[in-house]
Amino acid sequence: MIITINKKAKESDVDKLRAMLDQNGLRHCHSENERHQVLGVDKIGSASLIEALKSCPFVELVIETTTPFKLASRQYKNTKTAIHINDVIIGGNDIVLMAGPCAIESLEQLLTISAEMKKLGAKVLRGSAYKPRTSPYSFQGSGLQGLRWHKEAQKEHGLLIETEVMDVRDVEIVAEHVDIVRIGARNMQNFNLLKEVGKCSRPVILKRGMSATVEEWLMSAEYIMAHGNHKVILCERGIRTFENTSRNTLDLNSVAVVQNLSHLPVIVDPSHAAGKKDIIPHLAKAAVAVGADGLLIEAHHDPAGSKCDPLQALLPHELADLCKELKLIAQAIGRNF
């Protein structure tokens, strides 16, 4: 059940509603979006309770839904959510290109690659200051210095910037430095981290876990939304299957399924799905054709010299060639790239 409350309702009014729910044994979370305060409730209440709720002058709507992901569902919002960040819209008619290096290595690296990405029409420069790695001996990222480089480079290139956050203790400092916070696949069900980014004001890219079902993915989005942040961007990045000819298996079914189940925008990361650059263009083109709202692609001016995932980074001229094809596919389905 979802209860939408007038934005101007007093705190004491909301407390009364919460007390009613408590008395009926219903668990709930309070959050806000641009237009309403919202109470997400774990179950549908009795007919008498629903009538009592509807009669409250500050209650605008009571939605009786059994969908476990309530705020992320089409029952809560039937129109697609478009997330506005400055002049960039994610979830609109434009398919947004987010491109850049896997890891932030230096200020010079960011300045070099960002100039190339800007020429290609990218709207967001990707780059991770913190890197979750399978091996403890692998490069773990540049940390706070990387965040500072990211912010410093932005003064030159003017693109939006995003990075991954891995630790609850880093959410505040990461949010201070970037426009978009990213939750990686390994942390999709790190519920304390999800709660914390739910309290920050930055849009959040939520990657699908490598073994997660679509419902589990949407429930993780629900965690973020239930704790106050409704600006969630879902990201399909491939799941682990028996197939070993690529790093992961890109599940493009999920893009179509999610768009039927949820109003949230969904983007695709073909780089982490492929693990090698020769099939990235094919996956990217398929993602645009199936309806993705954006692409998160790794690009590097010197992949051989990079400290992280060199085999899946496209050179700028390779990404430029791909973008020409992506524009044609986008036009064919009535969208812009």
Secondary structure, 3 states (H helix, E strand, C coil): CEEEEECCCCHHHHHHHHHHHHHCCCCEEEEECCCEEEEEECCCCCHHHHHHHHHCCCEEEEECCCCCCCCCECCCCCCCCCEEECCEEECCCECEEEEECCECCCHHHHHHHHHHHHHHCCCEECCECCCCCCCCCCCCCCHHHHHHHHHHHHHHHCCEEEEECCCHHHHHHHHHHCCEEEECHHHCCCHHHHHHHHCCCCCEEEECCCCCCHHHHHHHHHHHHHCCCCCEEEEECCECCCCCCCCCECCCHHHHHHHHHECCCEEECHHHHHCCHHHHHHHHHHHHHHCCCEEEEEECCCHHHCCCCHHHCECHHHHHHHHHHHHHHHHHCCCEC
